[in-house]
Each structure stands twice: as structure tokens, then as C-alpha cells.
Amino acid sequence: MTGRTQLIPGHWRRPLAALVLLHAVILIAYWHSAWGMAMIWARSDTYAHGFVVPIISLWLVWRQRAVLAPMVPRPGRLAWLLMAGAAALWLAGDLVAVNAATQLALVTLIVLSVPAVCGWRVARALAFPLGFLFFAVPIGDFLLPRLMEWTADFTVMALRASGIPVYREGLQFIVPSGAWSVVEACSGIRYLIASVTVGCLFAYLSYQGTRKRMVFMVVAILVPLVANWVRAYLIVMLGHLSGNTIATGVDHLVYGWLFFGIVIGVMFLIGARWVDPAPSASQAMVPAGRVEGSIPKGTPWLALVLAFSVVLAPHGLLAAMDLGTQAKPVQLVAPVVAAPWHATAMPPSHWLPAFEHASDTLDMGLTDGQNQPLGLHVSYYRQQDYQRKLVSSESVLVKSQDPVWARVASGSVNARLQGRPLRVASAVLRQHAPGTVADAQRLLAWRFYWVRGTFTASDYAGKIQGALGRISGWGDDGAHIVIYTPLSDAKESEIDASARLQSYLDSQGDALVAALEQTRGRD
């Protein structure tokens, strides 16, 4: 009917249909990545906001409909190259089963499909709604160790400034009223991600100037960090002053969220004082009927065919690639123990690293010529996927909430294996025990990977070597190796214990390598 504004302008119908179809193909082709992302939203309070991010982005796009209506969508050529890069990122991430890479690549493909079909001018008009979609990607866990360290630093400093004596080992500390530890929930990552996500949306909707938006975003980052430090200090103080009757159980979390909610609420109330007026309707609207030009009918569909080629290319490469992955079950071969070392009936400790979903594991104990004990743990991986993978952030020496063991120090040291230098990850572990800290068993552990026939302690190098192994046909076999030795007492020098671990590598390194190679090639 004449005189009635069309919901979708005629020149937008074909490009919009092509864009919707392309999004559907992307989600179907990369369903595993999309489903994995949704499962993280469902099980993690930190990333639960991911469910509403796409809805908010669609609403933000709808708000721009008056600006978009007169634009004529024209495919952007450079978008194909960028989409190819995102597809390559997904392929690389899938080869090494890195969720963050594949999920980031998926969202990037969805975002780039807009300029690929509708052009860069349309994409610029939708820059924030499209960019906001990246908040749906559950990335941020890499910040946990640093945030936990900062929380522990501030809490201990504030307690000592309050006149309370504190004994600290790593993320564990003891005050006269009891022992406390900084775990993942104390890191403040939930508060930080929530504040940045909501703060970014608030700044976009409330301010027109870039400077105001950037200042508010800096505040949105700093406030939750400092608020979390103060929260941790207040919780310990409440527990200490109440004789551990409050702020130690469920109310620990309640007080945390209540305090955070108040602080963030105050932050937004203050930010609201400088809100800019929204553009008037006359500024936003373009006279009806003024369309910039026309576009050939077949252009959106040609752009769609090109996009399909880019989107589906990684799956074709995976299907054609000879990954060389063995399907036979793993039977780990125990290294042959040569003199002066001797195998023992039991490992020197009941501790086991928290490595998950290994294809097979090996635990054995040894002693050297002076009857000094040492333990060897090997977790072997084959046919790796997103659940069973050699390099994973969830595979750690000790879980932060382990009721028996705690990691009290960590770092890296220079070692040697088969005459070649090897940088290994080092950690001191302490057992929770009644009595004084000195009564608890302590272990010095060295950790490193064996992948594609080489050794490394670097997660990044391990991932790269794993991808190269699959591409080259070597296979995806790999092993997580830990050697450890008890510290005879709390005062024993780690240098002496390190020398014992290095002595094992010098004497038994060849046998360890031979056992791994035999496991890989065993029929």
C-alpha cells in the first residue's frame, strides 16, 4: 500500500536473504564450535552473558535501521581475504583443539560476512553491534593466574597494614584465625568480564564522543579489579573478626556479589551524570525514497557463492588431509631403569597431577645410588579431540581447590635432556596436614611435554608441534611428563632437589625417550 513505510526496503531484500543464508551455513558448518561455545555459557557463571550478547547485537542493529535503509548493499572485496584468514584460524585451532581459537574464528566469520555481502559502508554503520558480538566468545581464563596473584598480593598487604600477621606461600596464606587460599572464584574474572561487557554497552548508548567512551571503559576495567581486591580483604577480615563464623561458606559468595553489585551500581550512577543527549530523529532519518543507487540482481548471490567457498574450504582440507592419527589403543611402555637407579614398589608420594582424559598413564618410583626417592608420571595422549588433548588449561599439577595438595611456588628452570638444553616448568607442592606448615610433605616437580618427537614445557610450542605433527603425517601422539622428588624437610634447598631431578634426566633420559618412541610405534 502506498503511504506506508516498508519494513524491509526492496533493495535490501536479496542482500538480506543472502546474508541470513550465509549465517545459517556458517552455523551449520561450524556447529561444533557454536555448540561448544553455548555449553560454556551454560556451565560457567563467568560467561553466562553470552546467551544475551547476540540478542543485544540484533537489537543494536535494529536501532540503526533508519541509517541503513537508504544504503545500497554492495559486496566488499577485501572481506573475502579477511574471511579466508578467519577460516585459516579456525583450521589451525581445530588441528590443535583450541576452543578459544575456533570460537573466535567462528564469530569473526559471522562479523565479516556482513561486509562480504553488504559492503564496508554498511559494516561501518554497524561497527559497534558487530564488534559487541565478540563478547560472546568465552575468552579470559588466561588472565586467571595474574588476577589471582594480584588479589593475593593486595589481600596480604592490606592484612599486614591492619596489624594482622600473615604467613604466605604462593596463593596460600595463614592468619592467626585460620588458613585461606586464593582460588579461581577469588580472581575477580567474573566481575571484570561483566563490568567490561556492560560498561562497553553503557558507554556506546550514553556517550557520543570517543573520549568519554574510552575514559568510561578505563574506569570499567579498573573499578572491578580494585573492588575485587577490597572484597577479598573484607571477606578475610570478616572471617577473622568473627572467628570464622561468617564469610567462609555460601555467604562468602553472597557478600562478594552484593559488594560488587553496589560498587558497579555506584559506577554507573556516576557515569550517568555525563550522559550525552541522543541524536534527534531528524538527524538520524533520511528522507524516504532517497536511495544511493542500484545494484545488479545477481551480485548478492555471486557474493554468497564466494563466501560459501571460503567458509567450507577448511572442512574440505580436513577431509582431504592425511592426519596420520593411529586408532589403536595406547599401551604405555615403562622406561628401562639402569644403574645406579633402581625401581621401587611404590612412587614416593600419593600425589598425582590433575591431567585429564589421557589415553594411558604411568606412575613409578625410583631411587638413586644414595637411596634418594624420585617419582615419574607420564600421561599419554592419542586421537586427541576437544575433550582428550595434551595441552589444556585444565591439566595442572594441582587444582586450586584440591583438599590435599597446594602449589606454593612455580617458575621455570634450565635443564638438560639427551645433551640438549630443555626449559622445564618447575613447582613446589605442599600437602595440607594437621599441625604446622613444616610438618607437611613437600615436593619439587618438573613438568614438560613430549610431542612430535621433541620436548618442550611451552604450551604454545606444544600446540604448534602438535599441529605440525598432524599436518606432516607424524600423528597426534604426545605425552605429559612429570618428574618429582620429596623435599626432605621445609628447609632443604631446592637446588639439591633440582640436582637429583637433573641426575635422573642425565642417567635415564635415553630410556625415557626410547619408551615413548616404542609406545608410539607399538603394534
Residue, then its C-alpha position, 0 to 999 in steps of 0.5 A: m500500500t502506498g503511504r506506508t513505510q516498508l519494513i524491509p526496503g526492496h533493495w535490501r531484500r536479496p542482500l538480506a536473504a543472502l546474508v541470513l543464508l550465509h549465517a545459517v551455513i556458517l552455523i551449520a558448518y561450524w556447529h561444533s564450535a557454536w555448540g561448544m561455545a553455548m555449553i560454556w555459557a551454560r556451565s560457567d557463571t563467568y560467561a553466562h552473558g553470552f546467551v544475551v550478547p547476540i540478542i543485544s547485537l540484533w537489537l543494536v542493529w535494529r536501532q540503526r535501521a533508519v541509517l541503513a535503509p537508504m544504503v545500497p548493499r554492495p559486496g566488499r572485496l577485501a572481506w573475502l581475504l579477511m574471511a579466508g584468514a578467519a577460516a585459516l584460524w579456525l583450521a589451525g585451532d581445530l588441528v590443535a583443539v583450541n576452543a578459544a581459537t575456533q570460537l573466535a574464528l567462528v564469530t569473526l566469520i559471522v562479523l565479516s560476512v556482513p561486509a562480504v555481502c553488504g559492503w564496508r559502508v554498511a559494516r561501518a554503520l554497524a561497527f559497534p553491534l558487530g564488534f559487541l558480538f565478540f563478547a560472546v566468545p568465552i575468552g579470559d581464563f588466561l588472565l586467571p593466574r595474574l588476577m589471582e596473584w594480584t588479589a593475593d598480593f593486595t589481600v596480604m598487604a592490606l592484612r599486614a597494614s591492619g596489624i594482622p600477621v600473615y604467613r604466605e606461600g604462593l596463593q596460600f596464606i595463614v592468619p592467626s584465625g585460620a588458613w585461606s587460599v586464593v582460588e579461581a572464584c577469588s580472581g575477580i574474572r567474573y566481575l571484570i568480564a561483566s563490568v567490561t561487557v556492560g560498561c562497553l554497552f553503557a558507554y556506546l548508548s550514553y556517550q557520543g564522543t570517543r573520549k568519554r567512551m574510552v575514559f568510561m571503559v578505563v574506569a570499567i576495567l579498573v573499578p572491578l579489579v580494585a573492588n575485587w581486591v577490597r572484597a577479598y580483604l573484607i571477606v578475610m577480615l570478616g572471617h577473622l573478626s568473627g572467628n570464622t563464623i561468617a564469610t567462609g561458606v555460601d555467604h562468602l559468595v553472597y557478600g562478594w556479589l552484593f559488594f560488587g553489585i553496589v560498587i558497579g551500581v555506584m559506577f554507573l550512577i556516576g557515569a550517568r551524570w555525563v550522559d550525552p543527549a541522543p541524536s534527534a530523529s531528524q538527524a538520524m532519518v533520511p528522507a524516504g525514497r532517497v536511495e544511493g543507487s542500484i545494484p545488479k540482481g545477481t551480485p548478492w548471490l555471486a557474493l554468497v557463492l564466494a563466501f560459501s567457498v571460503v567458509l567450507a574450504p577448511h572442512g574440505l582440507l580436513a577431509a582431504m588431509d592425511l592426519g596420520t592419527q593411529a586408532k589403536p589403543v595406547q599401551l604405555v611402555a615403562p622406561v628401562v631403569a639402569a644403574p645406579w637407579h633402581a625401581t621401587a614398589m611404590p612412587p614416593s608420594h600419593w600425589l598425582p597431577a590433575f591431567e585429564h582424559a589421557s589415553d594411558t598413564l604411568d606412575m613409578g618410583l625410583t631411587d638413586g645410588q644414595n637411596q634418594p626417592l624420585g617419582l615419574h608420571v607420564s600421561y599419554y595422549r592419542q586421537q586427541d579431540y576437544q575433550r582428550k588433548l595434551v595441552s589444556s588449561e585444565s591439566v595442572l599439577v594441582k587444582s586450586q581447590d584440591p583438599v590435599w595438595a597446594r602449589v606454593a611456588s612455580g617458575s621455570v628452570n634450565a635443564r638438560l635432556q639427551g645433551r640438549p638444553l630443555r626449559v622445564a616448568s618447575a613447582v613446589l607442592r605442599q600437602h595440607a596436614p594437621g599441625t604446622v606448615a613444616d610438618a607437611q610433605r613437600l615436593l619439587a616437580w618438573r613438568f614438560y611435554w613430549v610431542r612430535g618427537t621433541f620436548t618442550a614445557s611451552d604450551y604454545a610450542g606444544k600446540i604448534q608441534g602438535a599441529l605440525g605433527r598432524i599436518s606432516g603425517w607424524g600423528d597426534d601422539g604426545a605425552h605429559i611428563v612429570i618428574y618429582t622428588p620429596l623435599s626432605d624437610a621445609k628447609e632443604s634447598e631446592i637446588d639439591a632437589s633440582a640436582r637429583l631431578q637433573s641426575y635422573l634426566d642425565s642417567q635415564g633420559d635415553a630410556l625415557v625417550a626410547a619408551l615413548e618412541q616404542t609406545r608410539g610405534r607399538d603394534 
